[in-house]
């Protein structure tokens, strides 16, 4: 898998490192030039280091992300979100990350949720903190998407043993030890279930934390199609049967 990786320089070389300095926010992006600057700026203003993995975009995603203050890792061609996240996790570990937060590129996530996710790692003595949109009231989830998310959660509980309320939320935090236990092989959207299976198999402690998902016309249009969701669920179910 060919990847172009640039090593990040310390942002404040003459100052002692803090846990915030050692927190990397990894964003997988594919053709997100219209939104990526806003997302990167939101996270940078909160004081976090941002790694954007440009997954073979055909637009100006990489250039715009870099201009907004992100360190950019580039795939020469589109490999899928799972591969992009794995590249970002590998990059963060190689550059001294102690905490890694995964974050979507389409504006659905807010930087305001990062401190509670990262903080819960230490507070709960956990290696994974998984965001859940169902732990707080939310009225703007499209009805069909809500149904599919609930179905995915039931499936994930049955196949992994993880007691979760939201199985397909890309906003999550992990310690260095937790991130080192992850090795994503499902390059497309099925990686969301794969990462949970690996968390379950790792035996490391996980907790959920309430987060807010901001649905917009842009994020819904960019998001996973309903037909894709059904196909992924069927594929994962068949894999579980024949393991």
Secondary structure, DSSP 8 states (H G I E B T S, - for coil): --EE------SSTTS---TTTTEEEEEEESS-TTTHHHHHHHHHHTT-EEEEEEES-SSSHHHHHHHTT-EEEEESS---HHHHHHHHHHHHHHTT-SEEEEE-SSS-S-GGGHHHHHHHHHHTT-SEEEEETTSS----S-HHHHHHHHHHHHHHHHHH----S-SS---EEEEHHHHHT------STTHHHHHHHHHHHHT--EEEEE------HHHHHHS--HHHHHHHHHHHHHHHHT-
